[in-house]
């Protein structure tokens, strides 16, 4: 039996997919000490796992939406790099004595938990990381630099091309590394590059997607284990109103749990689908107040709906393109119309659009009529369901957490553990 310190990034969408991995590790004899925020204590301890809290440091994790206008890579790096480093410094100050007392044999960290990389260096123990969405490496950055600037940095294509023309003698990954290192050095960190700002990578990386879904999959070596997404199998059921909608053309609309304060978007949906045959279930989150806006009779609104249960019944999913939501839609073979709001949602939406498994709406000013026509298009054109089904088959055939733990144990044997 080995002892693991498991360092999560304490958001619901980062913690919940790790639970099956933790259960598999425990079932195969590992002792797991799981660090996260206090809100997850009960869930973690219910698995027979030791829970440790990030304590006062949890206040640094802001779950609000942030939008930055970017026309040059350094603008985003100037925002990301200091944030990553300062979080790590404060987390390490908060938990270092406990982690040292835990004396782990190795560390498993979230790709966004840079403090795991630093703690492993301090303790001189192996570290591996898990990536809950698409992985990124420098080869793919250089293979499609404009794609990377547009979908990861959110730089407009014309500005992206202008920047690439200005660095034509260098690879994009090299330029990003130089900028990242300079910013990190100003914050007292020497060992830092661009990938540390966007995603973790270690000697072993557990990636929660399949090679069939991973962009530029052929650029990743054996240090990346693609295990497939974690699909929630729990069901809570739906209420009678949703049951009554079954059998009629059915759209589910949700922008996830963070980017929900979008009253203009909800109004556009009302205008697009009122007085139509469509039955609409809409999750609007807890941040928005639609006030006196009249809700059409064919809409059923709630702060949250049980998404997997609703997707089992849906014909079309209008979504923000968050990775968990996308995978749940693919699993239920529901074609998607995507309105990405932030983070990796632009990359995911672009990739699904390229695969013709969904439609990425790049025009934020889309009219209600155009939105309605897009819904009819994706509902009637069977290629979207067929391509989604191909992805779903790759999910079904993926190795899951058993492959993850097999890969971890193989890695440890190489390290003499």
N, C-alpha and C positions, 0 to 999 in steps of 0.2 A: 504493500500500500504506500502510495506517495501522497504528500500533502500539497494541496493547491491553494494559492491565493488567487481568487477570481475577482477581477476588477471591472465592474460594469460601468457603463455610462448611464446615469440614473434617470432615464426617461422610460416611460412605459413601453414605447416602441423599440427600445434597446434591451430592456430587461426581459420582457415576456418571451421573445424568441430563444433566449438562452436556457430556459427552464428544462426543456427536454434534453439538452446537452448536459446540464448539470445532473439530471436524473440518471442518464446513461453513465456518466463518470462514477457516480456513487454506486450504481448497480454493479460496476466492474471493479469495485474495491477502493476507489480513490476517496480521500478525505478532502472535502471542499470547504473553504472559508470564503464566504461571498460578501464582498463590499458593495454597498449601494446606499440609497437614501432610506430613511426610517419608514417611509410609506410602503416599502416592499418587505419589511421585516417578517410579517405574518406569512406572506407567500413563500418566502425562502425557508423559514424555519419549519413550515408544514412539510417540507421535503426531507426533513432530518438533517438539514445543512446548517452549519454555524453561520450566523449573520453578524456582520460588522457594519456599523454606520459610518458614513463620511462625516457625520457630526455637523459642526457649525459650517463646514465648507459647502454644505448642500445649497446654501443661499446663492452660490455663484452660478447655479444652473438655471438660466432664464429660459422658460419654455415659450417665450413670446416670439412673434414673427418679426424678422428684421429684413428690410429691403435696402440694398446698396446699389447705387448707379455706378457701373464700372465701365470705363473706356480704356483702361490700361491695367495689366495684371497686378502691378504693384499696389493699386488702390485696394484690391481685395486682400492681398497678402498683408498689407499694413493693418487690416482689420483682423484677419484670421490668426496670424502668427503670434502676436502678443496675447490674444485671447487663449490660445492653446497653452502657451508657456505660463501665463499667470495662473490659470486654473491648476496646472500641474504643480506649480510651486506651493500653492495653498493646500491642495489635497495632500501632498507629500508632508508638509508641515503638520497636518492634522493626523495622519495615520502612520507615519514612519515608525514610531515606537511600537505600535501594535503589530505592524507587519514584520518588523525585526523579531519581535517576541514569538510571532507565529512560526517563524523559521521555515518557510515553505521550500519544497523541493523544486517547484517551478511556478511560474505565473502565467495565467491566461488573462488577456486584457481585451477590452473593446477596442476597435480600431481608432475610436476617438478618445480613448483614455491614454494619452501620451505619458501620464505619470506612471503607467505600468512599465513602459520601456525604461524610464529613469530608475524606478525602484529595482527592477531586475539588475540593472547595472550596479547599483549600490550593494545589493545582496549577492551579486555574482551568481545568479541562478538563471536557467534558461527561461525564455519568455516566448509565447506565441500569441497571435491575435486572431480575433474573429471579425469578419466583415459582413454586416447585415444587409448589404445591398451590392451593387456592382463593385468589383475591385478595380483599382487603377495602378498602372505601372508606367515607367518612363518610356518603354518601347511604344506603347499605344499613344502616349502624348506626342511622340515624335512622328508616329505613323500618320496621325490625323490631327495636326496642330490646330487647324481652324475649327474643326469639330470640337476639340477640347476647349478652346477659348470661348466658343459660342455656348456650349452646353454646360460647362462646369463654371467658367468665370462669368458667364452671361454677358460677354462683350459682343456688341452688334457685329455682324459679319464684316461690314466695311471697315470698322475700327480694328477688328481682329486681323484682317488682311494687311492693313496699314502697319500694324505692329510687327507682323511677321516679315514684311518687306524691310523693316528697319533693322531686323536682326538676321538677315539672310545668311550671314556667315556662321551662325550658331544654331544649335538645336534648341527648340523651345524648352525642353526639360533642363538644359544647362542654364539658360537664362533664369528660369523660375528658381532653380537651386541657388544661384548666386544671390538673387533678391531675398529669398527666404533666409539664407545663412546670414546676410547682412542685418536683417531685421532681428533675427534670433540673437546674434552677437550683442546687439544693443540692449538685449534683455538678459544678458549673462549666460546664454546657452550656446555651446560650440557645436554639438552634434545634432544638427537639424537640417532637413532639406524640404523641398516642396511637398513631397508625399506625406511628411509628418503633419503638414497643415491640412491636408484633405482626407487622408486615410492612413491607417496604420499598415505597416508591413514588417514582418519579422522573418526568421528563418523558416517558420511554418505559419501559414495563413489559412484559416478555415473560412470559406466564402459561402454565404447562404444563397447561392443561386446555382444554376446549372451552366455547363459550358455552352449549351444551346442558347441560353439567354444572355450570357456574359458578352458584352461588346469586345471585339478584338480578342476572343478567347485564345486564339493560337499564339498570342504573345506571352502567355503565362506558362511558367515552368512547373516542375513537380513540387515546388514549395507552396503551391496553391492547391488546396483540396476543395473542389466544388461539390458541396453536399446537398444542394437544393434548398429551397425556402422552407421555413417552418410555418406550416399551415395549422391554424387552430382547429381542433376537432370538437371543441366544446360547443354545445348549442343551448340557447336559452329559450328558443321558440319565439314566435311572433304573436301579436295580439289579433283579435278577431277582425279588425279593420283591414290589416294587411292580408289576412287569409281571404277576405272577400275580394281582394284585388286580383288574386291568382286566376290565371286563365285569360286575363286581358293584357294588352300591350303594357308593359311595366318598366318604368325607369326608376332607378335608384340614384339619388344625387347626394354626394357628400364631398366636402373639402377637407376631410380628416379632422384632427383634434386641435391643431394649432392655428391654421390660416382660415379661421371661420368667420371673422368679423367682416363679411363681404355682403352687406345689404343690397348693393347694386347688382351683384351677381344673382342673388336670389330673386330680385325683382325681374331680371332678364329671363330667368327660368319661368317665373309666373306668366310673363307675357308670351313666352314661346309656346307654352303647353296648355294654357287655359282653354277651355271649351274644345279640347281635342279628345280623341279616343284614349290617349295615354293616361295611365294611372301612375301617379308620381309619389314616391316616398322620399322625403328629404330630411337629412340630418343637418342641423344648422349650428350645432355646438352651443356653448354657454356664454359666448362673448357678444353675440349680436342681439340687438333689440329691433325687431321688424316693426314695432310700434303699431301704427294704425293701418299699415299696408294690408289690404284685404287679401286673404288667401283663397285661391280658387278652390272650388268644390272637389276637383280631382286631385288635390294635393293633400298629403298627410305629413305634417311637420312635427319634429321632435328634436330636442337637443341632441339626442343620440338614439340610434336604432341598433339592434343586434345585427351587425353587418353581415356575418356569414349566413345567418338565417334569411336575411333579406336577399342577398345575392343568389341564394338557391332558387329564388322565384323571379329574379329580374331578367329582362331581355336586353337592357342597355344600362351601362353604368357611367354616369357623368362624375368624374373624379379629379382630384388634384394630382394624381399620378404618384402618390406615395408608394414606396416599395411594398409594404405589407398589404395595402389595399389592392395594388395591381396583382400581386400574387394570388390573393384570395379571389379576385375576379377571374384570373386565368384558371384557377382550380375549379371554379364553377362554370367555366366556359361562357363568360359574359363579356361581349365586346365593349370596349371603353372609348369614351370621348374625354380627352384629357385637357384640363386647364391647370398646368403646373403653377405653383405659387412660390416655391423657394427650394433651397437645398438641392438634393439630387433629383428632384422631380422633373427638371427640364431634360436631363440626360435620359432618364427612364422613359419619359414621354416621347422623346425623339427616337429612341431605339425601338419602341413598340410601333411607332408610326412607320419607321423604315421596314419593320418586319410585317407590316400590314396586319397587325393584330389589334390595332386601335387607331384612332385619329387624334392627332395632336393639334389643338386649336391655337395657332400662333397669334391670331388676331384677337387681341383683348377687347376690341371694339365690335366683335361679332354681333350682328343684329339678332333679335328674337326669331325672325323668320329664318335666317341662316342657321341658327342653332337647331330649330325644328327640322329643317331640311337635312342637317347633318345627322340627327337622330334617326330619321327615316332611312337615310343612306346606309348607316352602319347596321340597322335592323334588317334591311332587306338584302344587302350584299353578303352572301354567305362566306365570302373569303375571309372575313374578319373572324368568324367563329372557327373556321377550318384552321387558320393559322394559329389562333389561340389554343386550339385543341392540340396542335403539334407541340406547343410549349408545355401544355399540361401533361402530355405524355412524358416529356423529359423530366418534369417534376416527379411524376409517379415512379419513374425508374431511377431516380437519384438515390445515392447511398444514405442520405440523412445523417443522424447523429451517430449511427454505428460506424459509418465511414469516417466521421470526424474523430471519434475516439480511437479507431484503428490507426488513423494518421498520427494522432497525438502519441500513442504508445510507440509507434515506429520511430518517431522523432526522438522520443525519450531514450529508446534503446541506443540510438546513435550517440546520444549524450552520456551514455553509461548510467542511466537512471532506471 
